[in-house]
Amino acid sequence: MREDGKVTVLVSGRGSNLKALIQQQSGYHIHHVISDKADAGGLVIAHEAHIPTTVVLRESHNSIGSFKNAILSAVQETEPTLVALAGFMVLLHPAFVETFYGRLINIHPSLLPNFSGLNTHARALEAGASEHGCTVHFVDTGMDTGPLIAQAKVAILADDTPDTLAARVIVQEHALYSWTTKHVAQGSIRLEGRTVLYSELARTEAASRNFSIF
Ligand code: GRF
């Protein structure tokens, strides 16, 4: 992949990961943001950073299939090196995953495979887990089931609530996502089949930043 890989980011919500990706751009370039929500905070962040945006609304399409095809077309038009999901709440069409497999990553607020899906912080507390965190993974056709790339962990404290835990995890998300995006955009982390391959540099950096890799 090119050194200054073009990254298209898909958001549905507030966009704090998008903001971190923009602020920490190095070795990749956020060149387009796509949202399925006209009022997503991520769109405001993109506008402030002068990054072009596209909005694809469910209500503009007769069927879910047509909506998902439109998302695929919108992303293809941006000709990305890499596609990063950052709080994008639409399960992508299998054709999307097939088109971008190995160039499509997601961040999830748990230590996968634990707590895929929603409400991860409350579920980690209910389960009595001693540690929690976030995961960046390549996306496959399942929900949060793709090959794991890297994780950042936080200890769970006795008096944690879902909100206090979320506040510590999101800080780790912002660091982990830009680091992983850089390496995948540069090809120093890549996917072969379902195996994630890491360069020596990526391994060394992960160790020094306390990120777990696989
Ligand atoms: C993050 O917790 C991310 O891990 C999950 O959705 C949330 C998005 O938050 N996939 P933000 O919009 O990036 O602030």
Boltz pocket constraint, residues with backbone or C-beta under 6 A from the ligand:
constraints:
  - pocket:
      binder: B
      contacts: [[A, 13], [A, 14], [A, 15], [A, 16], [A, 17], [A, 18], [A, 85], [A, 86], [A, 87], [A, 88], [A, 107], [A, 108], [A, 109], [A, 134], [A, 173]]
      max_distance: 6.0
